Amino acid sequence: MNRAGRSIDPFAGVQAATREHQRRHGCGAYTYQDGTLPGAVAAAAGAQRIVEVGTALGYTACWLATATPTTRVDTIEFDEDHVRLAREQISSAGLAQRITVHHGDADDVLASLPEDQFDAAFFDGFTPTATTIRALRNRLRVGGVLIAANLTLGPAADVLDGLNDPKVWLSHSFGETAICVKRDPLETM
């Protein structure tokens, strides 16, 4: 909010549509608390290519796409209705040329994306698995940033241990979220 109490979120309409959809349908279409965090992290990383797991209606995908003037986002959503609604919201936001919404299981879609090519990844699905975190890590270039949300929803200990492994990531966790930078596996500490 600015001093006049007006929203300065250019995607507030997408967030409001997502919250209304979730309220009406009781489904898992939640927006991340505030899209500015993933957007700011991606911008700080100068991210040109981003992969996201958990599109909902596209709120954070829109924020991620604003990291640079040429950023491209691949976002993955399992729910077919959410895919349709996300494409509509993203198109309304004028970002359809920069955001590709993939429909399917995250691990299957991630396997079809190139390895070591993404500058940032955002996990905002229900709860991360070790398999999905590994797949996201494999998509990131060395120095790429992973933002992993929903860590308080009960991920297995191996997920948390993996995100905190200093040989693999430079990490910081806060609340439900961790921000992790992919280390070069050939580096020694």
Secondary structure, DSSP 8 states (H G I E B T S, - for coil): --TTS----TTHHHHHHHHHHHHHH--S----S-THHHHHHHHHTT-SEEEEE--TTSHHHHHHHTSSTT-EEEEEES-HHHHHHHHHHHHHTT-TTTEEEEES-HHHHHHHS-TT-EEEEEE-SSS--HHHHHHHHHHEEEEEEEEE--GGG---HHHHHHHT-TTTEEEEEETTEEEEEE--TT---
